[in-house]
Amino acid sequence: MNIALFSPNKDPYSETFIQAQKERLAGKVYYYYGSGDSFRVEGEEKNIARLSLFQKFCERFLKKQTRLLRATNIAISLKKKKVDVILIQYGNHAFDLLPVLQKASIPFVIHFHGYDASVKEVIKRANQYQDVFRHAAFVIAVSKKMSQMLLEMGCPMSKLILNTYGPNPIFLDVQPTFEKKAFISIGRFVDKKAPHLTIMAFAQALKVHPDAKLFMAGDGVLKNTCFDLVKVLGCEKSVEFLGVITPEEYKERLQQVRGFVQHSKTGLNGDMEGTPLAVLEASAAAVPVISTFHAGIPDVVIHEQTGLLAGEGAIEVMAQHMIRLLDDVDLARELGISGRKRISDAFTMKRYISKLDEVLLKAAQPV
């Protein structure tokens, strides 16, 4: 198959699933990125949404709609590449692309991820999503919670596919030693990942284990707030901010820590996780996860079997979970081994990509 993969932005560091799709899907993948008046195909310099002189004339003097003219250009590109099926990242991006999709008349699949199915301002488009649902061949959700939300928005059950991400296989090679009394957190510093609540829980755990460490990787709008919070709580020497790190660097850190921590919660704007990839990667590495009963996390992490979960906002409970792992290396090892087995049995990258291949093939060859 020739597959067009659409994303609003080019390879953001937090969207490693796009790289996995580009590299692993069965077929020739053309990666289209951009929005509005700028669309490009990876490996080609030309902005394919740019209007020609003739189109500018049509726009100005014949009152042709600019949006439709740009849609025509992108549709022409898809036709030239003989694209069989289109995979679109994010429901709201699919809505924006509807003029292109209608011009191209190529089957398409929408991959929802989190905010596009939960942020209040985005799902105001729920009625507008009806057109997206109607025209799509299939709609992919990454958690049971998201599946239910999409059904409530009007997505036909016959089109809805549950397909949770799979971690990069390199994490299955990690052999954790649990030698450090340390935790790692990796992800964007944003409201739904609540890094500030993770810090507050860790500060309580420090009262019992003053020699513990917390490594926090990533970037985002709450990072400076977290810097300030660490200072106010007096734990600057115990919390280290790593910045954006590579999967290889994350893998190396996982080999030594006692657990992965992330206090995911529903943001004030309604924003929710799908199923955090970092959680899957930590479990694949046989490192126990301390997190929350939020979105797709309990789909993957079984409380007291593969990790320890707390309610959203339950800082004291998360702190107790941290203390338990700091107290008991054997418990950390036991939870980690069970976590890796669960990933190997049900959430591998091979399974995730194979399911995507199956869905795309079925969309491209409708009965």
C-alpha positions as CSV (number, residue, x, y, z in Angstrom):
1,M,0.0,0.0,0.0
2,N,0.9,3.6,-0.4
3,I,0.0,5.3,2.9
4,A,-0.3,9.1,3.5
5,L,0.4,9.9,7.2
6,F,-0.9,13.3,8.2
7,S,0.2,15.2,11.4
8,P,-0.2,18.9,12.2
9,N,3.4,19.2,13.3
10,K,6.7,17.6,12.2
11,D,8.0,15.0,14.7
12,P,7.4,16.7,18.1
13,Y,9.7,15.0,20.6
14,S,6.7,13.8,22.6
15,E,5.1,12.1,19.6
16,T,7.3,9.1,19.2
17,F,4.3,7.0,18.0
18,I,4.5,9.0,14.7
19,Q,8.1,7.9,14.1
20,A,7.1,4.3,14.9
21,Q,4.3,4.5,12.3
22,K,6.6,6.0,9.7
23,E,9.2,3.3,10.2
24,R,7.1,0.2,10.8
25,L,3.9,0.4,8.8
26,A,3.7,-2.1,6.0
27,G,3.8,-0.1,2.8
28,K,5.3,3.1,1.4
29,V,4.6,5.9,3.9
30,Y,4.4,9.5,2.7
31,Y,4.6,11.8,5.8
32,Y,2.5,15.0,5.3
33,Y,2.9,17.6,8.1
34,G,1.5,21.1,8.5
35,S,-1.8,22.9,8.7
36,G,-3.5,26.0,7.3
37,D,-1.4,27.6,4.5
38,S,1.7,25.3,5.1
39,F,1.8,21.6,4.2
40,R,4.9,19.7,3.3
41,V,5.8,16.1,2.5
42,E,8.9,14.9,4.4
43,G,11.9,14.8,2.0
44,E,10.4,17.5,-0.3
45,E,11.0,21.2,0.2
46,K,7.9,22.5,-1.6
47,N,5.0,23.9,0.4
48,I,2.2,22.0,-1.4
49,A,-0.5,24.2,0.0
50,R,1.0,27.3,-1.6
51,L,-1.3,28.9,-4.2
52,S,-0.1,29.3,-7.8
53,L,-0.4,32.6,-9.6
54,F,-3.4,31.3,-11.4
55,Q,-5.0,30.2,-8.1
56,K,-4.3,33.7,-6.6
57,F,-6.0,35.2,-9.6
58,C,-9.0,32.9,-9.0
59,E,-9.0,33.7,-5.3
60,R,-8.9,37.5,-5.9
61,F,-11.0,38.0,-9.0
62,L,-13.2,34.9,-9.2
63,K,-13.8,34.8,-5.5
64,K,-12.7,31.2,-5.1
65,Q,-12.3,30.1,-1.5
66,T,-8.6,29.9,-0.5
67,R,-9.3,26.8,1.7
68,L,-10.7,24.9,-1.2
69,L,-7.8,25.9,-3.5
70,R,-5.3,24.7,-0.9
71,A,-7.3,21.5,-0.5
72,T,-7.1,20.9,-4.3
73,N,-3.3,21.2,-4.2
74,I,-2.9,18.7,-1.4
75,A,-5.4,16.3,-3.1
76,I,-3.3,16.5,-6.4
77,S,-0.2,15.6,-4.4
78,L,-2.0,12.5,-3.0
79,K,-3.2,11.4,-6.4
80,K,0.3,11.8,-7.9
81,K,1.7,9.6,-5.2
82,K,-1.1,7.0,-5.8
83,V,-2.0,7.0,-2.2
84,D,-4.3,4.1,-1.3
85,V,-5.2,5.1,2.3
86,I,-4.7,8.0,4.6
87,L,-3.9,7.8,8.4
88,I,-4.6,11.1,10.2
89,Q,-3.2,11.9,13.6
90,Y,-5.8,13.7,15.9
91,G,-9.5,14.1,15.4
92,N,-9.4,17.9,15.2
93,H,-6.8,17.7,12.4
94,A,-9.0,15.3,10.5
95,F,-11.8,17.9,10.8
96,D,-9.5,20.6,9.4
97,L,-8.6,18.3,6.5
98,L,-12.1,17.4,5.5
99,P,-12.0,19.6,2.3
100,V,-8.8,17.7,1.3
101,L,-10.3,14.4,2.1
102,Q,-13.5,15.1,0.1
103,K,-11.4,16.3,-2.9
104,A,-9.1,13.3,-2.9
105,S,-11.8,10.7,-2.3
106,I,-9.3,8.4,-0.7
107,P,-10.3,6.2,2.3
108,F,-9.0,7.5,5.6
109,V,-8.6,6.4,9.2
110,I,-8.5,8.8,12.1
111,H,-6.2,8.1,15.1
112,F,-7.3,9.9,18.3
113,H,-4.7,10.4,21.0
114,G,-6.0,12.3,24.0
115,Y,-6.7,16.1,24.0
116,D,-8.6,15.7,20.7
117,A,-11.2,13.6,22.5
118,S,-11.3,15.5,25.8
119,V,-10.4,19.2,25.8
120,K,-13.6,21.2,26.2
121,E,-12.7,23.7,23.5
122,V,-11.9,21.0,21.1
123,I,-14.9,18.8,21.7
124,K,-17.2,21.7,21.2
125,R,-16.6,20.4,17.7
126,A,-18.5,17.2,18.7
127,N,-21.3,18.1,16.3
128,Q,-18.7,19.0,13.6
129,Y,-17.0,15.6,14.3
130,Q,-20.1,14.0,13.0
131,D,-18.9,14.7,9.4
132,V,-15.5,13.2,10.3
133,F,-17.1,10.1,11.8
134,R,-19.5,9.7,8.8
135,H,-16.7,9.9,6.2
136,A,-14.0,8.0,8.0
137,A,-13.5,4.3,7.3
138,F,-12.3,3.7,10.9
139,V,-11.6,5.6,14.1
140,I,-8.9,4.5,16.4
141,A,-8.9,5.1,20.2
142,V,-6.0,4.2,22.5
143,S,-7.9,3.5,25.7
144,K,-11.2,2.1,26.9
145,K,-12.1,5.5,28.4
146,M,-11.4,7.2,25.1
147,S,-13.5,4.7,23.2
148,Q,-16.4,5.4,25.5
149,M,-16.0,9.2,25.0
150,L,-15.9,8.8,21.2
151,L,-19.1,6.7,21.3
152,E,-20.8,9.4,23.3
153,M,-19.7,12.0,20.7
154,G,-21.5,10.0,18.0
155,C,-18.8,7.7,16.6
156,P,-20.5,4.5,15.2
157,M,-19.4,1.5,17.2
158,S,-18.9,-0.4,13.9
159,K,-16.1,2.0,13.0
160,L,-14.4,2.3,16.4
161,I,-11.2,0.4,16.9
162,L,-9.3,0.1,20.3
163,N,-5.6,0.0,19.7
164,T,-3.3,0.9,22.6
165,Y,0.2,2.0,21.7
166,G,3.2,-0.4,22.0
167,P,6.5,0.7,23.5
168,N,9.7,0.7,21.6
169,P,11.2,-2.8,21.7
170,I,14.5,-1.5,23.1
171,F,12.9,-1.1,26.5
172,L,12.3,-4.9,26.7
173,D,16.1,-5.3,26.8
174,V,16.5,-3.2,30.0
175,Q,17.8,-5.2,33.1
176,P,17.0,-2.9,36.0
177,T,19.2,-3.2,39.1
178,F,17.0,-1.0,41.4
179,E,20.3,0.0,43.0
180,K,19.4,3.7,43.3
181,K,16.8,5.0,45.7
182,A,15.5,7.1,42.9
183,F,12.4,7.6,40.6
184,I,12.1,8.9,37.1
185,S,9.4,10.9,35.5
186,I,9.3,11.8,31.8
187,G,6.8,13.8,29.8
188,R,5.7,17.3,29.0
189,F,5.3,19.7,31.9
190,V,1.6,20.3,31.3
191,D,-1.5,20.3,33.5
192,K,-2.7,16.7,32.7
193,K,0.6,15.2,33.6
194,A,0.7,17.2,36.8
195,P,4.4,17.3,37.4
196,H,3.8,19.6,40.4
197,L,1.7,16.9,42.2
198,T,4.5,14.3,41.6
199,I,7.0,16.7,43.2
200,M,4.6,17.3,46.2
201,A,4.2,13.6,46.7
202,F,8.0,13.0,46.4
203,A,8.6,15.8,49.0
204,Q,6.5,13.8,51.5
205,A,8.4,10.6,50.7
206,L,11.7,12.5,51.4
207,K,10.7,12.9,55.0
208,V,11.0,9.1,55.4
209,H,13.9,8.6,52.9
210,P,15.9,11.9,52.8
211,D,18.5,10.3,50.5
212,A,16.0,9.6,47.7
213,K,16.2,11.2,44.3
214,L,13.7,12.2,41.6
215,F,14.8,12.7,38.0
216,M,12.3,14.7,35.8
217,A,12.8,14.7,32.0
218,G,10.9,16.8,29.5
219,D,9.8,20.4,28.9
220,G,6.7,22.5,28.9
221,V,4.8,25.4,30.3
222,L,4.8,24.2,34.0
223,K,8.6,23.7,34.1
224,N,9.4,27.0,35.7
225,T,6.6,26.5,38.2
226,C,8.1,23.2,39.1
227,F,11.5,24.8,39.6
228,D,9.9,27.3,42.0
229,L,8.0,24.5,43.8
230,V,11.2,22.5,44.4
231,K,12.8,25.5,45.9
232,V,9.8,26.3,48.2
233,L,9.7,22.7,49.4
234,G,13.5,22.8,50.1
235,C,14.3,19.7,47.9
236,E,16.5,21.3,45.3
237,K,19.3,18.7,46.0
238,S,16.9,15.8,45.6
239,V,15.2,16.7,42.3
240,E,17.1,16.9,39.1
241,F,15.6,18.3,35.9
242,L,17.1,16.5,32.9
243,G,15.5,18.5,30.0
244,V,14.4,16.6,26.9
245,I,16.1,13.2,26.7
246,T,16.3,10.6,24.0
247,P,14.7,7.1,24.3
248,E,18.2,5.7,24.7
249,E,18.9,8.1,27.6
250,Y,15.6,7.2,29.2
251,K,16.4,3.5,28.8
252,E,19.7,4.0,30.6
253,R,18.0,5.8,33.5
254,L,15.4,3.1,33.8
255,Q,18.2,0.5,34.5
256,Q,19.0,2.1,37.9
257,V,15.8,3.7,39.3
258,R,13.4,2.1,41.8
259,G,10.3,3.2,39.8
260,F,8.6,5.4,37.3
261,V,6.3,8.1,38.6
262,Q,3.6,10.3,37.0
263,H,0.5,11.9,38.6
264,S,-1.7,12.2,35.6
265,K,-5.0,13.9,36.0
266,T,-7.8,15.6,34.1
267,G,-6.8,19.2,33.3
268,L,-9.0,22.2,34.1
269,N,-9.8,22.4,30.4
270,G,-10.9,18.8,30.3
271,D,-7.6,17.6,28.8
272,M,-6.9,13.9,29.4
273,E,-4.2,11.4,28.6
274,G,-4.8,8.6,26.1
275,T,-2.5,5.9,27.3
276,P,0.9,7.5,28.2
277,L,3.7,5.9,26.2
278,A,6.2,6.5,29.0
279,V,4.1,4.3,31.3
280,L,4.2,1.5,28.7
281,E,8.0,1.9,28.2
282,A,8.7,1.8,31.9
283,S,6.6,-1.4,32.3
284,A,8.4,-2.9,29.3
285,A,11.7,-2.2,31.1
286,A,10.5,-4.2,34.1
287,V,10.3,-1.0,36.2
288,P,7.2,-0.6,38.4
289,V,4.9,2.3,37.7
290,I,3.5,4.6,40.3
291,S,0.7,6.6,38.7
292,T,-3.1,7.3,38.9
293,F,-6.4,5.8,38.0
294,H,-6.6,8.1,35.0
295,A,-7.7,7.5,31.4
296,G,-5.9,4.5,29.8
297,I,-3.3,4.0,32.7
298,P,-5.4,1.4,34.5
299,D,-5.8,-0.5,31.2
300,V,-2.1,-1.2,31.3
301,V,-1.1,-0.9,35.0
302,I,-2.8,-3.4,37.3
303,H,-2.8,-1.9,40.9
304,E,-0.7,-4.0,43.3
305,Q,0.3,-6.4,40.5
306,T,2.3,-4.4,38.0
307,G,2.4,-1.1,39.7
308,L,0.8,1.2,42.3
309,L,-2.0,3.6,41.5
310,A,-3.6,6.4,43.4
311,G,-6.7,8.6,42.8
312,E,-6.2,11.9,40.9
313,G,-5.0,14.4,43.4
314,A,-4.2,11.8,46.1
315,I,-0.7,13.1,46.9
316,E,-0.5,11.3,50.3
317,V,-1.4,8.0,48.7
318,M,1.2,8.5,46.0
319,A,3.8,9.4,48.6
320,Q,3.1,6.2,50.5
321,H,3.5,4.2,47.2
322,M,6.9,5.8,46.8
323,I,7.9,5.0,50.3
324,R,6.9,1.3,49.8
325,L,9.2,1.0,46.9
326,L,12.0,2.8,48.7
327,D,11.5,0.5,51.6
328,D,11.3,-2.8,49.6
329,V,13.5,-3.6,46.7
330,D,12.0,-7.0,46.3
331,L,8.5,-5.5,45.9
332,A,9.9,-3.2,43.2
333,R,11.5,-6.1,41.4
334,E,8.3,-8.2,41.7
335,L,6.0,-5.5,40.3
336,G,8.5,-4.8,37.5
337,I,8.7,-8.4,36.4
338,S,4.9,-8.7,36.3
339,G,4.7,-5.4,34.4
340,R,7.1,-6.6,31.7
341,K,5.1,-9.8,31.3
342,R,1.9,-7.8,30.9
343,I,3.5,-5.7,28.2
344,S,4.9,-8.7,26.4
345,D,1.6,-10.5,26.5
346,A,-0.7,-7.7,25.5
347,F,0.9,-4.4,24.5
348,T,3.9,-4.9,22.2
349,M,4.8,-2.6,19.4
350,K,4.4,-5.5,17.0
351,R,0.8,-6.0,18.1
352,Y,0.1,-2.2,17.8
353,I,1.6,-1.9,14.3
354,S,0.0,-5.1,13.1
355,K,-3.4,-3.9,14.2
356,L,-2.8,-0.6,12.4
357,D,-1.7,-2.5,9.2
358,E,-4.9,-4.6,9.4
359,V,-7.1,-1.5,9.8
360,L,-5.5,0.4,7.0
361,L,-5.6,-2.6,4.6
362,K,-9.3,-3.1,5.4
363,A,-10.0,0.6,4.8
364,A,-8.1,0.6,1.5
365,Q,-9.9,-2.5,0.3
366,P,-13.5,-2.1,1.4
367,V,-15.8,-5.1,0.8
